[in-house]
Amino acid sequence: MNEIDVFFKLASNLTERKSTAALSNYEVLCNNISFSYGLYEKATVYLSDIVSNLRCVLVNSDSLKDEFKEGESLHPFSVVMPSLLSNDLEAIKKLSSYTLPDDRSGITIENIGVLHRGFSDYNNLVTATRQFIDSLITDAYQLLLLNPKEFNYHVLLSLNSFEKYATKSIRHGLFNDDIEDALAEFRTLQFRDWKNSHITKCQHLSFANKVDFVFSELNKSNQDDDNFKNEIKNLFKFSSEFTHIGYISTFFSSQSGSEVIFGGDESPYLPSTENFSELKYQILESSLNFIHQIYLPALNLSVSKIVLPAYEKEIQYDLNNLIKLLSSGIKTRNNNYFFFVRSSLIKSNEVIELPCLCGYINKWKPPHKDSDLFCKGCGSSYNIISIDGDPGYIITSNGPAKVIGSDVPDFKDLPPEKQNEILKEIANFSSLKNGN
């Protein structure tokens, strides 16, 4: 192809948009978003408490390592660290406001237009995402480096741009004599010297370079880490396209014709509703993974550099606990689960209840098709193992589990003495099997 061939193909694509398609299960998306949003909100509250506790630790000179004590060269980091984290919380909270689960109460065919998602919806969501990922990577980078020149570069660059258009009232509230002096010194530098001068330095200019540095400092180097690193970089590129009102993002989100109406258990919905929810869920999952895999470990490492071991234990306990909370929460989504079911129950006229770990009770209705074996609450896949007769319980790696359809109560509902009796039988059987 030559430039004219490419030109015609691009012009055609930006003129005639394909029909909108809904390629995911909207009911599952809604439940997944609801769960992930709840997890995100819990993390936000917990992180706010951690920042408050950390602020109290950092104002206590006795808790700081020598180079961070008052009067020492790195002391400003112990002062500014809570402010950086508070700024990050603002970005985290803003993203939260655009990832709420859909409210479909009262939606009918007549008013379904309120579920249409267009340019403003996409732009708000994805711009908040870019601010989230950019802020948290930049601050993780600063907290891992703890380098005065690097900090000066990023803050002075921000001040220099902000001041250009700030109103008199804003200037009065922010620009004191100290800031004016620092900005005046910065403006004596030639542009080419900004990234390496007597007061400023920036070793990693681009977002991608900062991501590489943060992952390296956290020893994130296996294949899964590399894949997630690329995911973070791609999220930044994707969100930048929307933030900068790029050709493709604007065309995709603003061009709309008539939409088909899909039916749902709760209410009807539109393809654009499903498309937007699919992106919202993907962003939530990436953000949750980023917080627990990268941001919190970076904060943890930074605290260990500034605070004495005797004072860091409580903060690091909370950080590790939050990491565990997010990690275990995410792992309950979209997994493969096995259910043991009495064979005579399958293909009968009975509705078989399959309780998922996410809390959703799925009702497997006759004729018990394999295509129905997934959780409508979280999208997890189910595998059925049929057991002949009336076996009661079967032993799994997690202990005794009731075979669905057996004429016995759930193991947890048995009296404690009966539970102990069964567990002893299991222990005796295991002992005999191992030749003891």
C-alpha positions as CSV (number, residue, x, y, z in Angstrom):
1,M,0.0,0.0,0.0
2,N,1.1,3.6,-0.6
3,E,0.1,6.7,1.4
4,I,-3.1,7.2,-0.6
5,D,-4.3,3.6,0.0
6,V,-3.8,4.1,3.7
7,F,-5.4,7.5,3.6
8,F,-8.5,6.1,2.0
9,K,-8.7,3.2,4.5
10,L,-8.4,5.5,7.5
11,A,-10.9,8.0,6.1
12,S,-13.4,5.2,5.5
13,N,-13.0,3.9,9.1
14,L,-13.6,7.4,10.5
15,T,-16.7,7.8,8.4
16,E,-18.6,4.5,8.8
17,R,-18.6,3.0,12.2
18,K,-19.5,-0.6,12.6
19,S,-22.6,-1.5,14.5
20,T,-22.1,-1.7,18.2
21,A,-21.8,-5.2,19.6
22,A,-22.2,-6.6,23.1
23,L,-19.8,-9.5,23.5
24,S,-19.9,-10.1,27.2
25,N,-22.6,-11.2,29.6
26,Y,-24.0,-7.9,31.0
27,E,-25.5,-9.5,34.1
28,V,-22.1,-11.0,35.1
29,L,-20.4,-7.7,34.3
30,C,-22.8,-5.8,36.7
31,N,-22.1,-8.3,39.5
32,N,-18.4,-8.2,38.9
33,I,-18.4,-4.4,38.9
34,S,-20.4,-4.4,42.1
35,F,-18.0,-6.7,43.9
36,S,-14.8,-5.0,42.6
37,Y,-16.2,-1.6,43.4
38,G,-16.9,-2.7,46.9
39,L,-13.4,-4.1,47.2
40,Y,-12.0,-0.8,45.8
41,E,-14.0,1.2,48.4
42,K,-12.8,-0.9,51.3
43,A,-9.2,-0.4,50.1
44,T,-9.7,3.3,49.9
45,V,-11.0,3.5,53.5
46,Y,-8.3,1.3,54.8
47,L,-5.6,3.2,53.0
48,S,-6.9,6.5,54.4
49,D,-6.5,5.1,57.9
50,I,-3.0,4.0,57.1
51,V,-2.0,7.4,55.8
52,S,-3.5,9.0,59.0
53,N,-1.5,6.7,61.2
54,L,1.7,7.2,59.1
55,R,1.3,11.0,59.5
56,C,1.4,10.6,63.3
57,V,4.5,8.4,63.0
58,L,6.4,10.9,60.7
59,V,5.9,13.9,63.0
60,N,7.6,12.0,65.8
61,S,11.4,12.7,65.4
62,D,12.2,9.6,67.5
63,S,10.6,7.4,64.9
64,L,12.8,8.6,62.0
65,K,16.1,7.3,60.8
66,D,19.0,9.9,61.3
67,E,19.0,11.3,57.7
68,F,15.3,12.1,57.9
69,K,15.3,13.8,61.3
70,E,14.6,17.6,61.5
71,G,17.6,19.6,60.3
72,E,19.0,16.8,58.1
73,S,19.1,16.8,54.3
74,L,16.3,14.3,53.7
75,H,13.9,15.6,56.5
76,P,11.6,17.3,53.9
77,F,10.5,13.8,52.7
78,S,9.1,12.9,56.1
79,V,7.1,16.2,56.0
80,V,5.9,15.9,52.4
81,M,5.2,12.1,52.3
82,P,1.7,12.3,53.8
83,S,0.8,15.1,51.4
84,L,1.9,12.9,48.4
85,L,-0.2,10.1,49.7
86,S,-3.2,12.3,50.3
87,N,-3.0,13.5,46.7
88,D,-3.0,9.9,45.6
89,L,-6.1,9.3,47.7
90,E,-7.8,12.1,45.8
91,A,-7.0,10.4,42.5
92,I,-8.2,7.0,43.9
93,K,-11.4,8.5,45.1
94,K,-12.1,10.3,41.8
95,L,-11.8,7.0,39.9
96,S,-14.2,5.5,42.4
97,S,-16.8,8.1,41.6
98,Y,-16.8,7.0,37.9
99,T,-16.8,3.2,38.5
100,L,-20.0,2.9,40.4
101,P,-22.2,-0.2,39.5
102,D,-25.0,0.6,37.1
103,D,-28.3,1.6,38.8
104,R,-31.0,-0.1,36.6
105,S,-33.9,0.3,39.0
106,G,-37.0,1.6,37.2
107,I,-35.5,1.1,33.7
108,T,-38.1,0.2,31.0
109,I,-38.2,0.2,27.2
110,E,-39.7,3.7,27.4
111,N,-36.8,5.3,29.4
112,I,-33.9,3.0,28.4
113,G,-32.2,6.0,26.7
114,V,-30.7,6.9,30.2
115,L,-28.5,3.9,29.9
116,H,-26.8,5.1,26.7
117,R,-23.1,5.7,27.2
118,G,-21.4,8.2,25.1
119,F,-18.5,10.7,24.8
120,S,-18.8,12.3,28.2
121,D,-19.1,9.0,30.0
122,Y,-16.0,7.5,28.4
123,N,-14.1,10.7,28.7
124,N,-14.8,11.1,32.4
125,L,-14.1,7.5,33.3
126,V,-10.9,7.2,31.3
127,T,-9.5,10.6,32.2
128,A,-9.9,9.7,35.9
129,T,-8.1,6.5,35.1
130,R,-5.2,8.3,33.5
131,Q,-4.9,10.6,36.5
132,F,-5.0,7.6,38.8
133,I,-2.3,5.7,37.1
134,D,-0.1,8.7,36.4
135,S,-0.3,10.0,39.9
136,L,0.3,6.7,41.7
137,I,3.2,5.7,39.4
138,T,4.9,9.2,39.8
139,D,4.6,9.1,43.6
140,A,5.7,5.5,43.9
141,Y,8.7,6.6,41.8
142,Q,9.4,9.5,44.2
143,L,8.9,7.4,47.3
144,L,11.3,4.7,46.1
145,L,14.0,7.2,45.0
146,L,13.8,9.7,47.9
147,N,16.1,12.0,45.9
148,P,15.8,15.8,46.5
149,K,16.8,16.7,42.9
150,E,14.3,14.3,41.4
151,F,11.6,15.7,43.7
152,N,12.6,19.3,42.8
153,Y,12.3,18.6,39.1
154,H,8.8,17.2,39.2
155,V,7.4,19.8,41.6
156,L,9.0,22.8,40.0
157,L,7.8,21.6,36.6
158,S,4.3,21.4,38.0
159,L,4.6,24.8,39.6
160,N,6.0,26.4,36.5
161,S,3.0,25.3,34.4
162,F,0.4,25.9,37.1
163,E,1.6,29.5,37.7
164,K,1.2,30.5,34.1
165,Y,-2.5,30.7,34.2
166,A,-3.3,30.8,38.0
167,T,-5.7,33.5,39.1
168,K,-4.6,36.1,41.7
169,S,-6.7,34.4,44.4
170,I,-5.1,31.0,43.7
171,R,-1.6,32.5,43.6
172,H,-2.3,34.2,46.9
173,G,-3.3,31.0,48.5
174,L,-0.4,28.9,47.2
175,F,2.6,30.9,46.2
176,N,4.4,32.1,49.3
177,D,7.9,33.6,49.3
178,D,9.7,30.3,49.6
179,I,7.9,28.9,46.5
180,E,8.6,32.2,44.6
181,D,12.3,31.9,45.4
182,A,12.5,28.3,44.3
183,L,10.6,29.0,41.1
184,A,12.8,32.0,40.3
185,E,15.9,29.8,40.7
186,F,14.3,27.2,38.4
187,R,13.6,29.8,35.8
188,T,17.3,30.8,35.6
189,L,17.8,27.4,34.0
190,Q,17.8,26.8,30.2
191,F,15.1,24.3,29.2
192,R,17.8,21.8,28.1
193,D,19.2,21.8,31.6
194,W,15.9,21.2,33.5
195,K,16.5,17.4,33.7
196,N,20.0,17.8,35.0
197,S,21.1,20.9,36.9
198,H,22.4,22.0,40.2
199,I,18.9,21.9,41.7
200,T,17.0,19.4,39.5
201,K,17.4,15.9,38.0
202,C,15.2,13.4,36.2
203,Q,16.7,10.0,35.3
204,H,13.4,8.6,34.0
205,L,11.5,11.2,32.0
206,S,8.7,9.1,30.5
207,F,5.8,7.2,32.2
208,A,7.1,3.9,30.7
209,N,10.6,4.6,32.1
210,K,9.2,5.3,35.6
211,V,7.2,2.0,35.4
212,D,10.3,0.1,34.5
213,F,12.2,1.6,37.4
214,V,9.4,0.9,40.0
215,F,9.0,-2.7,38.9
216,S,12.8,-3.1,39.0
217,E,13.0,-1.6,42.5
218,L,10.3,-4.0,43.7
219,N,12.1,-7.0,42.1
220,K,9.1,-7.7,39.8
221,S,10.8,-9.6,37.0
222,N,9.0,-12.8,36.2
223,Q,6.7,-13.4,33.1
224,D,3.5,-12.5,35.0
225,D,5.2,-9.3,36.2
226,D,6.3,-8.4,32.7
227,N,2.8,-8.9,31.4
228,F,1.3,-6.7,34.1
229,K,4.0,-4.1,33.4
230,N,2.8,-4.0,29.8
231,E,-0.8,-3.8,30.9
232,I,0.0,-0.7,33.0
233,K,1.8,0.9,30.1
234,N,-1.1,0.1,27.7
235,L,-3.6,1.4,30.2
236,F,-1.7,4.7,30.3
237,K,-1.5,4.9,26.5
238,F,-5.2,4.0,26.1
239,S,-6.3,6.6,28.7
240,S,-4.1,9.3,27.2
241,E,-5.8,8.9,23.9
242,F,-9.2,9.8,25.6
243,T,-7.7,12.5,27.7
244,H,-6.1,14.2,24.7
245,I,-9.4,13.8,22.7
246,G,-7.7,11.6,20.1
247,Y,-9.3,10.9,16.7
248,I,-10.2,7.2,17.5
249,S,-11.5,7.7,21.1
250,T,-13.7,10.6,20.1
251,F,-15.0,8.9,17.0
252,F,-15.8,5.7,18.9
253,S,-17.5,7.4,21.9
254,S,-19.4,10.2,20.1
255,Q,-20.8,8.5,17.0
256,S,-24.1,6.8,17.7
257,G,-27.1,5.7,15.8
258,S,-30.1,3.7,16.9
259,E,-29.3,0.8,19.2
260,V,-30.9,-2.5,19.6
261,I,-32.4,-3.2,23.0
262,F,-31.3,-6.3,24.9
263,G,-33.5,-8.0,27.5
264,G,-32.1,-8.8,31.0
265,D,-33.2,-10.4,34.2
266,E,-33.3,-7.1,36.0
267,S,-34.1,-4.7,33.1
268,P,-33.4,-4.1,29.5
269,Y,-30.1,-2.5,28.4
270,L,-28.3,-1.2,25.4
271,P,-25.1,-2.4,23.6
272,S,-23.4,0.9,24.6
273,T,-24.2,0.1,28.3
274,E,-22.6,-3.3,28.0
275,N,-19.5,-1.9,26.2
276,F,-19.0,0.8,28.8
277,S,-19.5,-1.7,31.7
278,E,-16.9,-4.0,30.1
279,L,-14.3,-1.3,30.0
280,K,-15.3,-0.1,33.5
281,Y,-14.8,-3.6,34.9
282,Q,-11.4,-4.0,33.2
283,I,-10.2,-0.7,34.5
284,L,-11.4,-1.6,38.1
285,E,-9.5,-4.9,37.9
286,S,-6.3,-3.3,36.6
287,S,-6.5,-0.6,39.2
288,L,-7.0,-3.1,42.1
289,N,-4.1,-5.2,40.8
290,F,-1.9,-2.1,40.5
291,I,-2.7,-1.0,44.1
292,H,-1.9,-4.3,45.7
293,Q,0.9,-5.5,43.5
294,I,2.8,-2.2,43.0
295,Y,1.6,0.9,44.9
296,L,1.3,-0.6,48.4
297,P,4.6,-2.6,48.1
298,A,6.4,0.7,47.0
299,L,4.9,2.5,50.0
300,N,5.9,-0.4,52.2
301,L,9.5,-0.2,51.0
302,S,9.6,3.6,51.3
303,V,8.4,3.5,54.9
304,S,11.2,1.0,55.8
305,K,13.8,3.5,54.4
306,I,12.5,6.5,56.5
307,V,11.1,5.0,59.7
308,L,13.0,3.0,62.4
309,P,12.1,-0.7,62.6
310,A,10.4,-0.3,66.0
311,Y,7.9,2.2,64.6
312,E,7.3,0.8,61.2
313,K,5.9,-2.5,62.3
314,E,2.3,-1.3,62.8
315,I,2.3,0.6,59.5
316,Q,3.7,-2.4,57.6
317,Y,1.3,-4.8,59.3
318,D,-1.6,-2.7,58.0
319,L,-0.1,-2.4,54.5
320,N,0.5,-6.1,54.3
321,N,-3.0,-6.8,55.6
322,L,-4.5,-4.6,52.9
323,I,-2.4,-6.3,50.2
324,K,-3.7,-9.6,51.4
325,L,-7.3,-8.4,51.5
326,L,-7.1,-7.2,47.9
327,S,-5.2,-10.2,46.7
328,S,-7.6,-12.7,48.2
329,G,-10.6,-10.7,47.0
330,I,-9.4,-10.6,43.4
331,K,-8.7,-14.3,43.4
332,T,-12.3,-15.2,44.1
333,R,-13.3,-13.7,40.7
334,N,-13.6,-15.7,37.5
335,N,-12.1,-18.9,38.8
336,N,-12.8,-22.6,38.1
337,Y,-14.7,-24.4,40.8
338,F,-15.7,-28.1,41.2
339,F,-19.1,-29.3,42.6
340,F,-19.8,-32.8,43.6
341,V,-23.4,-33.7,42.6
342,R,-25.4,-36.9,43.1
343,S,-25.9,-38.3,39.6
344,S,-29.6,-39.1,40.0
345,L,-30.2,-35.3,40.6
346,I,-28.7,-34.4,37.2
347,K,-31.2,-34.6,34.4
348,S,-34.0,-34.7,37.0
349,N,-36.7,-32.0,37.2
350,E,-35.0,-30.5,40.3
351,V,-33.3,-27.1,40.4
352,I,-29.7,-27.6,41.7
353,E,-28.3,-24.8,43.8
354,L,-24.6,-24.2,43.2
355,P,-23.3,-21.7,45.9
356,C,-20.3,-19.8,44.7
357,L,-17.5,-18.5,46.9
358,C,-18.4,-15.0,45.9
359,G,-21.7,-15.4,47.8
360,Y,-24.0,-15.8,44.8
361,I,-26.4,-18.8,44.7
362,N,-26.7,-20.1,41.2
363,K,-29.7,-22.1,40.3
364,W,-28.9,-24.8,37.7
365,K,-32.2,-25.4,36.1
366,P,-33.4,-28.5,34.1
367,P,-32.4,-29.8,31.7
368,H,-29.0,-29.0,33.4
369,K,-27.1,-27.9,30.3
370,D,-23.3,-27.6,30.6
371,S,-23.5,-24.1,28.9
372,D,-25.3,-22.9,32.1
373,L,-22.3,-23.8,34.3
374,F,-21.0,-20.4,35.2
375,C,-21.6,-18.0,38.1
376,K,-23.9,-15.1,37.3
377,G,-22.4,-13.3,40.3
378,C,-18.7,-13.3,39.3
379,G,-18.3,-15.2,36.0
380,S,-16.5,-18.1,37.5
381,S,-16.7,-21.4,35.6
382,Y,-18.1,-24.6,37.2
383,N,-17.2,-28.2,36.7
384,I,-19.6,-30.9,37.8
385,I,-18.4,-34.3,39.1
386,S,-21.3,-36.7,39.4
387,I,-21.3,-39.3,42.2
388,D,-23.5,-42.4,42.2
389,G,-25.7,-43.5,45.1
390,D,-26.1,-41.4,48.2
391,P,-22.5,-40.8,49.3
392,G,-23.1,-38.0,51.9
393,Y,-19.7,-36.3,52.1
394,I,-16.6,-36.4,50.0
395,I,-13.1,-35.5,51.2
396,T,-11.4,-32.6,49.5
397,S,-8.2,-30.7,50.2
398,N,-10.4,-28.2,52.2
399,G,-12.0,-31.0,54.3
400,P,-15.3,-32.8,54.0
401,A,-17.8,-31.4,51.5
402,K,-21.4,-32.4,51.1
403,V,-22.3,-34.1,47.8
404,I,-25.1,-31.9,46.5
405,G,-28.4,-34.0,46.6
406,S,-27.2,-36.3,49.3
407,D,-29.6,-36.9,52.2
408,V,-27.3,-35.3,54.9
409,P,-26.9,-31.7,56.2
410,D,-24.0,-29.5,55.2
411,F,-20.9,-30.5,57.2
412,K,-20.8,-27.1,58.9
413,D,-24.3,-27.7,60.2
414,L,-23.4,-31.0,61.9
415,P,-23.0,-30.9,65.7
416,P,-19.4,-30.4,66.8
417,E,-19.1,-33.9,68.1
418,K,-20.3,-35.4,64.8
419,Q,-17.8,-33.2,62.9
420,N,-15.0,-34.4,65.1
421,E,-16.1,-38.0,64.6
422,I,-15.9,-37.7,60.8
423,L,-12.6,-35.8,61.0
424,K,-11.1,-38.6,63.2
425,E,-12.2,-41.2,60.7
426,I,-10.5,-39.3,57.9
427,A,-7.3,-39.0,60.0
428,N,-7.4,-42.8,60.7
429,F,-7.9,-43.6,57.0
430,S,-5.0,-41.3,56.0
431,S,-2.8,-42.9,58.6
432,L,-3.6,-46.4,57.3
433,K,-3.1,-45.3,53.7
434,N,0.4,-43.9,54.6
435,G,1.3,-47.2,56.4
436,N,1.4,-45.7,59.9
